[in-house]
Amino acid sequence: MAEASSLKTLRELAPVLSVGILTADLLSLGSELRLLEEGGAKLVHIDVMDGVYCRRMTAGPPLIKALKTPLLKDVHLMIDEPLGKIQEYVEAGADIVTIHPDASAHPHRVLQEIGAMQNVNDPERGIIRGVALNPGMPLEVLDPLLDELDMVHLLGVNPGWGGQHFAPSTFRRIDRVHEMVRLSGRDILVCVDGGITKNNIVEIAQSGADMIVAGSAIFDGKTPRENLQFMLSAVETARSSRRLGQG
């Protein structure tokens, strides 16, 4: 399990925005990262696709390592059979490692493997272990994995295809996962990813999600700084409302 400091930080920030970097200008990564840091972002999200589990191919450990930033590195592995491949992503600086259970013959073992690794950025952080579920994946898949989890990552679109809209059924899945987490007695974050835009960020931020991944809505090639502030404002408003409700 991730060290308490990692989960505590994200729990206190919830809901928090994790910004997808692959839609940024990859030839200007330094300046794009500074934009996120100066704008108030806390996490940078990296989608890793291997051309096998997902038909697209994207980044790998070298790019993750090249991200010189104090932002937490949120690494989403959409790769086939991750067992035995995790170490290189951790060595590249991953703070969060998320896998797809249907991409591995032994997802439980993969999570155990991640749990035995040390965070190279700061051993006190630990590594947050996530499991990502595509829209058509039954939530019951989580049952045997909950004891090895720190985060459930719900996708609102099917990975690997562009132009999709956020699936409304995701809202029901958020509620159901929260109930599963409550019954487990563990502190597990709920993340939502895919199809998140400036038009739906307010509703999603108020849905009960603890982490929200957005990339193209920020790096649209026009006004990334303004887009980031809009998205951060939405999650900050939801955070304030959540705290008032808890009080």
Rosetta blueprint (number, residue, H / E / L):
1 M L
2 A L
3 E L
4 A H
5 S H
6 S H
7 L H
8 K H
9 T H
10 L H
11 R H
12 E H
13 L H
14 A L
15 P L
16 V E
17 L E
18 S E
19 V E
20 G E
21 I L
22 L L
23 T L
24 A L
25 D L
26 L H
27 L H
28 S H
29 L H
30 G H
31 S H
32 E H
33 L H
34 R H
35 L H
36 L H
37 E H
38 E H
39 G H
40 G L
41 A L
42 K L
43 L E
44 V E
45 H E
46 I E
47 D E
48 V E
49 M E
50 D E
51 G L
52 V L
53 Y L
54 C L
55 R L
56 R L
57 M E
58 T L
59 A L
60 G L
61 P H
62 P H
63 L H
64 I H
65 K H
66 A H
67 L L
68 K L
69 T L
70 P L
71 L L
72 L E
73 K E
74 D E
75 V E
76 H E
77 L E
78 M E
79 I L
80 D L
81 E L
82 P L
83 L L
84 G L
85 K L
86 I H
87 Q H
88 E H
89 Y H
90 V H
91 E H
92 A L
93 G L
94 A L
95 D L
96 I E
97 V E
98 T E
99 I E
100 H L
101 P H
102 D H
103 A H
104 S L
105 A L
106 H L
107 P H
108 H H
109 R H
110 V H
111 L H
112 Q H
113 E H
114 I H
115 G H
116 A L
117 M L
118 Q L
119 N L
120 V L
121 N L
122 D L
123 P L
124 E L
125 R L
126 G L
127 I L
128 I E
129 R E
130 G E
131 V E
132 A E
133 L E
134 N L
135 P L
136 G L
137 M L
138 P L
139 L H
140 E H
141 V H
142 L H
143 D H
144 P H
145 L H
146 L H
147 D H
148 E H
149 L L
150 D L
151 M E
152 V E
153 H E
154 L E
155 L E
156 G L
157 V L
158 N L
159 P L
160 G L
161 W L
162 G L
163 G L
164 Q L
165 H L
166 F L
167 A L
168 P L
169 S H
170 T H
171 F H
172 R H
173 R H
174 I H
175 D H
176 R H
177 V H
178 H H
179 E H
180 M H
181 V H
182 R H
183 L H
184 S H
185 G L
186 R L
187 D L
188 I L
189 L E
190 V E
191 C E
192 V E
193 D E
194 G L
195 G L
196 I L
197 T L
198 K L
199 N L
200 N L
201 I H
202 V H
203 E H
204 I H
205 A H
206 Q L
207 S L
208 G L
209 A L
210 D L
211 M E
212 I E
213 V E
214 A E
215 G L
216 S L
217 A L
218 I L
219 F L
220 D L
221 G L
222 K L
223 T L
224 P H
225 R H
226 E H
227 N H
228 L H
229 Q H
230 F H
231 M H
232 L H
233 S H
234 A H
235 V H
236 E H
237 T H
238 A H
239 R H
240 S H
241 S H
242 R H
243 R H
244 L H
245 G H
246 Q H
247 G L
